[in-house]
């Protein structure tokens, strides 16, 4: 049996799109964000400026306070990865014990090196952590275009129930128990998408872009194996699927940020999750002696210790070896 009452925390593009998803699936949905002005605009216009041309479903209730989570059967936590701990801690006292909290962020917490479900477990000890990730752009989802993602939870029956809750003819969540694999795919692909964007921004051609995506996937796979991911997850929607999408479309903030970097026009993008994840991903790789030259190069470029041209030269002059 599906859950009925859903609270969505975060009224950005992805949070609003997922609220629409839940309404289309026949659920009762409440949306809350700490930005009162954003909520007021959505309530008044039934639009979100981050989703041009999309009407926010009239069935979505706009909450004035996070107290709405008290009646929720599940909570979708749709805030950036580095804000996940504070947002989860803010609602934790209001949650009924055993409420599933589904993280919809793609990243790793800097400082703690915690994955998103670990952050949820620490910030809301009485909640049940889950993760939703996969190849999905908010605007596509909000428009009702066909999308498939992965929804993972340690409890297989609960994962299946969560997927049933959000699933519809245009939004297909495949359930999994490989929580770590889903989290790794979502976090690593953002960093690799910056590299793909740099390749495009530098005008190195489609062949170089394809090579970067392929070798980037090899890095993602090595990292995933070292941190306990299942191989099938890494080749699935939340791994290879999300990597291919994010590394090839200007709708991706991470890819677009990389393109701007490659073209020497970017000074930073607070919405590019990969810019925050690169440092911690590289640290974690080095801690387990995982070979990730592309991720290391992105980290060095972002922290200013390596010029882009030097990073490209370094990757192109690595010793030739068997694939």
C-alpha positions in Angstrom: 0.0 0.0 0.0 1.3 3.5 -0.9 1.8 6.3 1.5 -0.7 9.1 1.2 0.6 12.3 2.9 3.8 13.7 1.6 5.8 16.7 2.8 8.3 18.2 0.5 11.1 20.3 2.1 12.6 22.7 -0.4 10.7 24.8 -3.0 13.5 25.1 -5.5 13.2 23.7 -9.0 13.7 20.0 -8.0 11.5 20.3 -4.8 8.6 21.9 -6.7 8.9 19.3 -9.6 8.8 16.4 -7.1 5.8 18.0 -5.4 4.1 17.9 -8.8 5.2 14.3 -9.2 3.6 13.3 -5.9 0.3 15.0 -6.8 0.2 13.3 -10.2 0.6 10.0 -8.3 -2.6 10.8 -6.4 -0.9 11.9 -3.1 -1.7 14.7 -0.6 1.3 17.0 -0.8 2.5 19.9 1.3 5.4 22.0 0.2 7.6 24.1 2.6 10.7 26.2 2.2 12.6 28.5 4.6 12.3 31.3 2.0 8.9 32.8 2.8 9.1 35.0 -0.4 9.4 32.0 -2.6 6.5 30.3 -0.9 4.4 33.5 -1.2 5.1 33.7 -4.9 4.2 30.1 -5.6 1.0 30.4 -3.5 0.0 33.6 -5.4 1.0 32.8 -9.0 1.1 28.9 -8.9 4.4 29.2 -10.7 8.1 28.8 -9.7 10.5 31.2 -11.6 13.0 28.3 -11.7 10.5 26.3 -13.8 9.5 28.6 -16.7 6.3 27.7 -18.4 5.2 25.3 -15.8 2.1 25.7 -13.6 2.5 24.4 -10.0 -0.4 22.0 -9.4 -3.3 23.6 -7.5 -3.4 20.5 -5.3 -0.1 21.3 -3.6 -0.6 22.9 -0.2 1.9 25.6 0.6 2.8 25.5 4.3 3.8 28.6 6.3 5.9 26.5 8.8 7.7 23.2 8.8 5.1 21.9 11.3 3.4 20.3 8.3 5.9 17.4 8.5 4.2 16.3 11.7 1.3 14.8 9.7 3.5 13.4 6.9 3.8 9.7 6.1 7.0 10.5 4.3 9.3 13.5 3.8 11.1 14.4 0.6 14.2 16.4 1.7 15.0 18.5 -1.4 17.7 20.9 -0.4 21.4 21.1 -1.5 23.7 18.5 -0.1 25.7 20.9 2.1 22.4 22.2 3.6 21.0 18.7 4.3 22.1 18.4 7.9 20.7 21.8 9.0 17.4 21.3 7.2 16.9 17.8 8.5 17.8 18.8 12.1 15.2 21.6 11.8 12.3 19.2 11.1 13.5 16.3 13.3 11.6 17.3 16.4 8.4 17.5 14.4 8.7 14.1 12.8 6.7 11.1 14.0 9.1 8.2 14.9 9.8 5.9 12.0 8.9 8.5 9.3 10.9 7.8 6.1 13.0 10.8 5.1 14.0 10.6 1.4 17.1 12.6 0.6 16.9 14.0 -3.0 20.3 15.6 -3.0 23.4 14.4 -4.9 26.5 15.1 -2.9 28.8 14.2 0.0 29.0 16.4 3.1 32.2 18.3 3.3 34.1 18.0 6.6 32.4 14.8 7.8 32.7 12.8 4.5 29.2 11.6 5.2 26.8 10.4 2.5 23.3 11.9 2.5 21.5 9.0 4.3 24.2 9.1 7.0 23.5 12.8 7.4 19.8 12.1 7.7 20.4 9.3 10.3 22.5 11.6 12.4 20.3 14.7 12.2 17.0 12.8 12.7 17.8 9.6 14.6 14.2 8.5 14.7 13.6 8.8 11.0 14.2 6.1 8.3 16.7 7.4 5.7 16.3 6.7 2.0 17.7 8.2 -1.2 16.2 9.2 -4.6 18.6 9.8 -7.5 18.9 9.2 -11.2 18.9 10.9 -14.6 16.4 13.6 -14.1 16.2 17.3 -14.9 13.7 19.3 -12.8 12.1 21.0 -15.8 11.6 17.7 -17.7 10.0 16.2 -14.6 7.8 19.2 -13.9 6.5 19.1 -17.5 5.5 15.5 -17.1 8.1 14.2 -19.5 9.0 10.5 -19.0 11.7 10.0 -16.4 13.1 7.0 -14.6 15.1 7.2 -11.3 16.2 4.9 -8.5 14.8 5.0 -5.0 16.9 3.1 -2.4 16.3 2.2 1.2 17.9 -0.5 3.4 14.5 -2.1 3.9 13.5 -3.6 0.6 9.7 -3.7 1.4 9.9 0.0 2.4 11.9 0.9 -0.8 9.2 -0.8 -2.9 6.4 1.0 -1.0 8.2 4.4 -1.4 8.6 3.8 -5.2 4.9 2.9 -5.4 4.0 6.1 -3.6 5.7 8.3 -6.2 5.3 6.3 -9.4 3.1 7.2 -12.3 3.0 6.7 -16.0 5.6 9.5 -16.5 7.7 9.1 -13.4 9.1 5.6 -12.8 11.1 5.0 -9.6 12.9 1.6 -9.6 13.5 0.5 -6.0 16.8 -0.8 -4.6 18.4 -1.7 -1.3 21.9 -0.5 -2.5 21.7 2.9 -0.7 25.4 3.5 -0.9 25.7 2.8 -4.7 22.8 5.2 -5.5 24.4 7.9 -3.4 27.9 7.4 -4.9 26.5 7.6 -8.5 24.7 10.9 -7.8 27.7 12.5 -6.0 30.5 11.5 -8.3 28.7 12.2 -11.6 28.4 15.9 -10.7 32.2 16.2 -10.4 32.8 14.4 -13.6 30.2 16.5 -15.4 32.3 19.6 -14.6 35.2 17.9 -16.4 33.0 17.1 -19.4 31.9 20.7 -19.5 35.5 21.9 -19.5 36.2 19.6 -22.5 33.3 21.2 -24.4 34.2 24.7 -23.2 37.7 24.3 -24.5 36.4 23.1 -27.9 38.2 19.7 -27.7 35.5 18.0 -29.7 32.9 15.2 -29.2 35.5 12.4 -29.3 37.3 13.9 -26.3 33.9 14.4 -24.6 33.0 10.7 -25.1 36.4 9.6 -23.9 36.1 11.8 -20.8 32.6 10.3 -20.0 33.9 6.8 -20.5 37.0 7.2 -18.4 35.0 9.1 -15.8 32.7 6.2 -15.5 35.7 4.0 -14.8 36.6 6.3 -12.0 33.1 6.3 -10.6 33.1 2.5 -10.7 36.4 2.2 -8.9 35.2 4.6 -6.2 31.9 2.7 -5.9 33.6 -0.7 -5.5 35.9 0.7 -2.8 32.9 2.1 -0.8 30.7 -1.0 -1.1 28.4 -0.2 -4.1 26.9 -3.1 -6.1 28.1 -3.2 -9.7 24.6 -3.3 -11.0 23.7 -0.1 -9.4 26.7 1.7 -10.9 25.7 0.6 -14.4 22.1 1.5 -13.8 20.0 4.7 -13.7 21.7 6.3 -10.7 25.2 5.5 -12.0 25.9 5.4 -15.7 22.4 6.8 -16.6 22.8 9.9 -14.6 26.5 10.3 -15.6 25.6 10.3 -19.3 22.8 12.8 -18.9 24.7 15.2 -16.7 27.8 15.1 -18.9 26.0 15.9 -22.1 23.3 18.5 -21.6 23.4 22.3 -20.9 20.4 21.7 -18.6 23.0 20.3 -16.1 24.3 23.1 -13.9 27.5 21.1 -13.3 28.1 20.6 -17.1 27.3 24.2 -17.8 29.6 25.4 -15.1 32.4 23.3 -16.6 31.6 24.7 -20.1 32.0 28.2 -18.6 35.2 27.3 -16.9 36.6 25.8 -20.1 35.7 29.0 -21.9 37.3 31.1 -19.1 34.0 32.8 -18.2 33.0 31.2 -14.9 33.7 32.6 -11.5 31.5 30.2 -9.6 28.0 28.7 -9.4 26.5 28.1 -6.0 24.0 25.7 -7.6 26.6 23.4 -9.1 26.7 20.6 -6.5 29.9 19.2 -8.0 31.8 22.3 -7.1 31.2 21.5 -3.4 31.6 17.7 -3.8 34.9 17.7 -5.7 37.1 18.3 -2.7 35.6 15.7 -0.5 35.3 13.1 -3.3 39.1 13.6 -4.0 39.9 13.3 -0.3 37.9 10.1 0.1 39.5 8.6 -3.0 43.0 9.3 -1.7 42.2 7.9 1.7 41.5 4.5 0.0 44.1 4.9 -2.7 41.6 5.0 -5.5 42.9 6.1 -8.9 40.7 9.0 -10.0 42.8 11.4 -12.1 39.8 13.2 -13.6 38.3 13.9 -10.2 41.7 14.9 -8.9 42.1 17.3 -11.8 38.7 18.9 -11.3 39.4 19.4 -7.6 42.8 21.0 -8.3 41.3 23.3 -11.0 38.5 24.4 -8.7 40.8 25.2 -5.8 43.2 27.1 -8.0 46.2 24.9 -7.7 46.2 23.7 -11.3 45.4 25.6 -14.5 42.9 24.1 -16.9 45.4 23.7 -19.7 47.9 22.0 -17.4 45.2 19.7 -16.1 44.3 18.7 -19.7 47.9 18.1 -20.6 48.4 16.0 -17.5 45.5 13.8 -18.4 46.6 13.4 -22.0 50.2 12.6 -21.1 49.4 9.8 -18.6 51.2 6.6 -19.4 49.4 4.4 -22.0 48.0 1.2 -20.5 45.5 -1.6 -21.1 41.9 -0.6 -20.7 
